[in-house]
Every structure is written in C-alpha cells, then in structure tokens.
C-alpha cells in the first residue's frame, strides 16, 4: 500500500475533484506507475483529514475514467495501461564563483540527538526478510564491484517513490546512492567547487554539526536569516544555497509558497544551484504534504535524502538527485572516493520499497511519533505555559523559545538530566537571537512526557534571574 503526495485547497471546495485531479496528473506524469496499489479509502481519508466518502468518490471517478482498477481482495490499483513517464529536462549545472571569508566553526559531536528516531522500532523482521530475499535471489555477479552510482534496482524504486511521495521530477539515471545526506552534500560541493571556491548560502540558525562538513567540502559559508516563513530569500547572496524547506532545523518552520517562488527566481536569475536537504519530509502531522523543491525546478535543484530518520542512521543509505551533467560528475566522484555503497543493503532497500514495507513502516511511525509529540506539547502547555512551543507540524523535535531570564545551557543540562534529548540553539546561530532549545520527542514515551516536563519545571523554578 503506497503513500501518496496529494495537495488540496480546503478553501476552494470540490475536495473529491481535487483528489481525483491530483491522482490523475500523477498517473499521467508517471509518478504513479502501472500496477501501483493505492491506500485504502479509510487510510487516505485519515491522511488527508477528509471524510472517507470524499475519497471513495474520487476513486470511483478515476475507475470510471479508466485510470484505476478496483477488485475485491486486491484493492485499488493504477491500471496497467497508464501512460509512460515524460522525458527529463536537460540543463547545464551551475558554475561556482569566488568565495568570501568564513564564519566561526563549531565542532560536531556524535551519539543520540534531538533528531534521532526511536531505533527500538526498527523493522527488524521485515528487514531481515528483505536481506534473506536478496541473498537467495540475486546472482553472484551482483556482489562484485558495481556502478558507484548505485545498483539499478534501487535507483528505479527510489525514483518511483520520490515521484509518488515527494512530487519529485527524477529518473533513475539522475540518482546517485550515497552513504547519507552528509556524504551526498560533500560530493556535490566537491564537484561544484572544483574550478573555484564556492560561496554557499546557509540558513541561520542551522545545525552546527554540518558546518565543518560543508567547509571541508570546499564551501565558503554565507549565513542567511530564517524567520516564520523560512529562509529570507531577499537577503540571499552567493553562488548556491543549502536549504531545508520541508522542516527547517532547528526552528521547524516550513518554507512558505511565496519564498519558494522567490527562491526559484533567484536561482534562475543568476544561474545558481539550490541544494535541497529533504529533512524531516517523511514525518508530517498537522499540515498537508509539501512537495520537494526539486519537482519545481529539476534543472536547478539538487535533492538529497536518506533513510536515517525513517529507519536508522546506521544503515548509511541515502541519495542525491541532480541534473544529468551534475549527476554524472557526482557519480564519478563517488567512484573516486570509495567505489560505492554496500550492495546487499541496496538490494534489500529496493525490495523493501517494492513490496510496500517502507510505506507501511512510515505509517506506523507517523502514528507513534504523533502520539509522543502530542503528549510532550500538552505537558509543556499545562506545566510550563511560559515556554513558546514552535515547529510542531512535522519532524522529530520541537523548538522551545525560553522565557526571559532562562539560560539555554542550564535549561539544556536540566532537561538532559531528566532524560530529554536537548540542545541549545545559540551555537547554531551566526546572529544573536532569543534564548531557545531544541527537544527531541522520538524516544520519549508518551506516558513519560508529563513526568519529564514536571521535573524540568522544578529544576528551573528558581531561574528567573539574569
């Protein structure tokens, strides 16, 4: 059963017609391939927060038009006669220009983070079944040195998944399998900065862990403020920009539609590149799905993603989707670096995607993470209403703006002693800002939320002094 990217305008009316139109265009455009099984009407209605009858009406309309087929015991599927996907657009990759001085560097650290998933929910049995399937079916030759860009089966499955769920405009040949977003960004920046230093705009605040990585890859960083609408495009400068439009870290804001349009104009006007980290796109709770920027401008946007949040960081499986010329350069760079990712894990992920295991796991974890987020937000509202909670629509963390007089470091230490995964925001800033901390909820059981927040309230009760 597949996850779907469907956008609806509730102010416009005709919700059933909008759903039918979105599905129809996804089939025509090749994002939904022949034979793809659609979610049950009840599941899709829950995802979209509409009545089941609305989804039933949309499905029935597309069955009548011949786009879908529905059979008892099988469910609803895309008809085998669905149109072929359109050809990808061909554009030249952006050229870098001279750099400016760097900002101060923050050292990374390792281990559990506010963005870490609950690894106790890793789908061990299904993943084991996928690995067993691979070991009993793939030919021996598949275990030899292969394409450094990744095994074709995984790139095919990922391309279909990204078109279907993230509204991406990507083909298998434009995908490179990498060891996570970090390696993907390193490779892309290495390629872009080969001829001359690259001035890379980054969000302010941003994760301090990636700063050394970006600089080591050859980028000179240019901080750009983030506000309630996301990256302030009016203050952009540089040859390229790294952005997290689906759910910014640490603030949790989503890049607004006007800012998305302005960012596209900025990229095309100066022949610039947009590096899109599809951060936290898998876990949304209180808002409609937001498609990736790459689907709007596949010739300007380089999309990076991974299974680190959806499954486990330790798998070290990710991808880069880039324009054709740049994709080939990144593939060559991957070959020069380490000859590619482990093939058994790649084949296993391809099987996991193809059989619906990945979609099923994500649905399960969305429900669980939403329950944990709701418990934490309720506890904060009741016990510490003076804290402003932000960035809760998606992701695995909340952004807490602290009351006047509260110290970030003391708050962080108190929260960590209570078992809360917490980080101060000040080290992530280039410019001064309000005191804030980030708290992860993925590993906080719902029944423990009030206990932890009450403990924090007691610890901080005397801290309203400068």
ChimeraX attribute file (.defattr): number of C-alpha atoms within 10 A of each C-alpha:
attribute: neighborCount
match mode: 1-to-1
recipient: residues
	/A:1	18
	/A:2	24
	/A:3	21
	/A:4	24
	/A:5	21
	/A:6	23
	/A:7	15
	/A:8	18
	/A:9	11
	/A:10	10
	/A:11	7
	/A:12	8
	/A:13	10
	/A:14	12
	/A:15	20
	/A:16	19
	/A:17	17
	/A:18	18
	/A:19	20
	/A:20	21
	/A:21	17
	/A:22	17
	/A:23	25
	/A:24	18
	/A:25	12
	/A:26	20
	/A:27	23
	/A:28	17
	/A:29	19
	/A:30	19
	/A:31	28
	/A:32	28
	/A:33	24
	/A:34	18
	/A:35	15
	/A:36	21
	/A:37	21
	/A:38	21
	/A:39	17
	/A:40	16
	/A:41	20
	/A:42	14
	/A:43	16
	/A:44	20
	/A:45	17
	/A:46	13
	/A:47	20
	/A:48	19
	/A:49	12
	/A:50	15
	/A:51	15
	/A:52	16
	/A:53	13
	/A:54	17
	/A:55	24
	/A:56	16
	/A:57	17
	/A:58	20
	/A:59	25
	/A:60	17
	/A:61	17
	/A:62	18
	/A:63	17
	/A:64	10
	/A:65	11
	/A:66	14
	/A:67	23
	/A:68	26
	/A:69	20
	/A:70	16
	/A:71	8
	/A:72	6
	/A:73	6
	/A:74	9
	/A:75	14
	/A:76	22
	/A:77	23
	/A:78	23
	/A:79	20
	/A:80	14
	/A:81	12
	/A:82	19
	/A:83	15
	/A:84	14
	/A:85	15
	/A:86	12
	/A:87	11
	/A:88	14
	/A:89	12
	/A:90	11
	/A:91	13
	/A:92	12
	/A:93	20
	/A:94	20
	/A:95	17
	/A:96	23
	/A:97	16
	/A:98	13
	/A:99	19
	/A:100	14
	/A:101	9
	/A:102	13
	/A:103	12
	/A:104	9
	/A:105	14
	/A:106	14
	/A:107	11
	/A:108	12
	/A:109	9
	/A:110	6
	/A:111	5
	/A:112	12
	/A:113	16
	/A:114	19
	/A:115	23
	/A:116	20
	/A:117	24
	/A:118	20
	/A:119	15
	/A:120	9
	/A:121	14
	/A:122	15
	/A:123	15
	/A:124	10
	/A:125	9
	/A:126	15
	/A:127	18
	/A:128	12
	/A:129	15
	/A:130	22
	/A:131	20
	/A:132	13
	/A:133	14
	/A:134	20
	/A:135	15
	/A:136	9
	/A:137	9
	/A:138	12
	/A:139	10
	/A:140	9
	/A:141	8
	/A:142	12
	/A:143	12
	/A:144	9
	/A:145	12
	/A:146	17
	/A:147	18
	/A:148	22
	/A:149	26
	/A:150	25
	/A:151	22
	/A:152	19
	/A:153	16
	/A:154	25
	/A:155	23
	/A:156	17
	/A:157	17
	/A:158	22
	/A:159	20
	/A:160	25
	/A:161	24
	/A:162	22
	/A:163	24
	/A:164	25
	/A:165	22
	/A:166	24
	/A:167	23
	/A:168	24
	/A:169	28
	/A:170	27
	/A:171	22
	/A:172	18
	/A:173	18
	/A:174	22
	/A:175	28
	/A:176	28
	/A:177	30
	/A:178	27
	/A:179	20
	/A:180	21
	/A:181	23
	/A:182	19
	/A:183	21
	/A:184	26
	/A:185	26
	/A:186	20
	/A:187	21
	/A:188	23
	/A:189	24
	/A:190	21
	/A:191	19
	/A:192	26
	/A:193	20
	/A:194	13
	/A:195	12
	/A:196	14
	/A:197	19
	/A:198	26
	/A:199	24
	/A:200	27
	/A:201	23
	/A:202	27
	/A:203	27
	/A:204	23
	/A:205	25
	/A:206	24
	/A:207	18
	/A:208	18
	/A:209	17
	/A:210	17
	/A:211	20
	/A:212	15
	/A:213	17
	/A:214	20
	/A:215	17
	/A:216	13
	/A:217	20
	/A:218	21
	/A:219	26
	/A:220	23
	/A:221	25
	/A:222	23
	/A:223	23
	/A:224	21
	/A:225	19
	/A:226	19
	/A:227	14
	/A:228	14
	/A:229	16
	/A:230	24
	/A:231	28
	/A:232	18
	/A:233	20
	/A:234	12
	/A:235	10
	/A:236	20
	/A:237	16
	/A:238	22
	/A:239	24
	/A:240	31
	/A:241	24
	/A:242	20
	/A:243	23
	/A:244	25
	/A:245	27
	/A:246	28
	/A:247	27
	/A:248	26
	/A:249	26
	/A:250	26
	/A:251	26
	/A:252	25
	/A:253	24
	/A:254	22
	/A:255	24
	/A:256	16
	/A:257	11
	/A:258	10
	/A:259	18
	/A:260	18
	/A:261	13
	/A:262	14
	/A:263	21
	/A:264	19
	/A:265	14
	/A:266	19
	/A:267	19
	/A:268	15
	/A:269	9
	/A:270	13
	/A:271	16
	/A:272	22
	/A:273	25
	/A:274	27
	/A:275	26
	/A:276	23
	/A:277	26
	/A:278	23
	/A:279	21
	/A:280	24
	/A:281	22
	/A:282	21
	/A:283	22
	/A:284	21
	/A:285	19
	/A:286	12
	/A:287	11
	/A:288	16
	/A:289	22
	/A:290	21
	/A:291	21
	/A:292	24
	/A:293	30
	/A:294	25
	/A:295	17
	/A:296	16
	/A:297	18
	/A:298	22
	/A:299	24
	/A:300	24
	/A:301	26
	/A:302	25
	/A:303	26
	/A:304	27
	/A:305	25
	/A:306	26
	/A:307	20
	/A:308	21
	/A:309	22
	/A:310	22
	/A:311	20
	/A:312	19
	/A:313	17
	/A:314	11
	/A:315	15
	/A:316	18
	/A:317	23
	/A:318	22
	/A:319	24
	/A:320	28
	/A:321	29
	/A:322	29
	/A:323	27
	/A:324	22
	/A:325	14
	/A:326	21
	/A:327	22
	/A:328	17
	/A:329	17
	/A:330	28
	/A:331	25
	/A:332	18
	/A:333	19
	/A:334	24
	/A:335	16
	/A:336	11
	/A:337	11
	/A:338	9
	/A:339	17
	/A:340	22
	/A:341	23
	/A:342	20
	/A:343	19
	/A:344	18
	/A:345	18
	/A:346	23
	/A:347	24
	/A:348	23
	/A:349	24
	/A:350	22
	/A:351	22
	/A:352	22
	/A:353	20
	/A:354	20
	/A:355	14
	/A:356	15
	/A:357	18
	/A:358	24
	/A:359	20
	/A:360	15
	/A:361	17
	/A:362	17
	/A:363	16
	/A:364	11
	/A:365	20
	/A:366	19
	/A:367	12
	/A:368	16
	/A:369	26
	/A:370	23
	/A:371	17
	/A:372	23
	/A:373	26
	/A:374	16
	/A:375	20
	/A:376	24
	/A:377	19
	/A:378	16
	/A:379	20
	/A:380	23
	/A:381	15
	/A:382	12
	/A:383	16
	/A:384	17
	/A:385	12
	/A:386	13
	/A:387	16
	/A:388	14
	/A:389	17
	/A:390	17
	/A:391	21
	/A:392	21
	/A:393	20
	/A:394	25
	/A:395	29
	/A:396	28
	/A:397	28
	/A:398	27
	/A:399	24
	/A:400	21
	/A:401	20
	/A:402	19
	/A:403	17
	/A:404	14
	/A:405	11
	/A:406	19
	/A:407	19
	/A:408	20
	/A:409	17
	/A:410	14
	/A:411	22
	/A:412	21
	/A:413	18
	/A:414	19
	/A:415	23
	/A:416	16
	/A:417	15
	/A:418	15
	/A:419	13
	/A:420	23
	/A:421	23
	/A:422	26
	/A:423	24
	/A:424	20
	/A:425	25
	/A:426	18
	/A:427	15
	/A:428	20
	/A:429	16
	/A:430	17
	/A:431	11
	/A:432	9
	/A:433	10
	/A:434	12
	/A:435	18
	/A:436	26
	/A:437	23
	/A:438	28
	/A:439	24
	/A:440	24
	/A:441	30
	/A:442	25
	/A:443	21
	/A:444	19
	/A:445	16
	/A:446	20
	/A:447	12
	/A:448	14
	/A:449	22
	/A:450	18
	/A:451	13
	/A:452	20
	/A:453	23
	/A:454	17
	/A:455	17
	/A:456	23
	/A:457	17
	/A:458	11
	/A:459	17
	/A:460	16
	/A:461	10
	/A:462	9
	/A:463	14
	/A:464	11
	/A:465	8
	/A:466	7
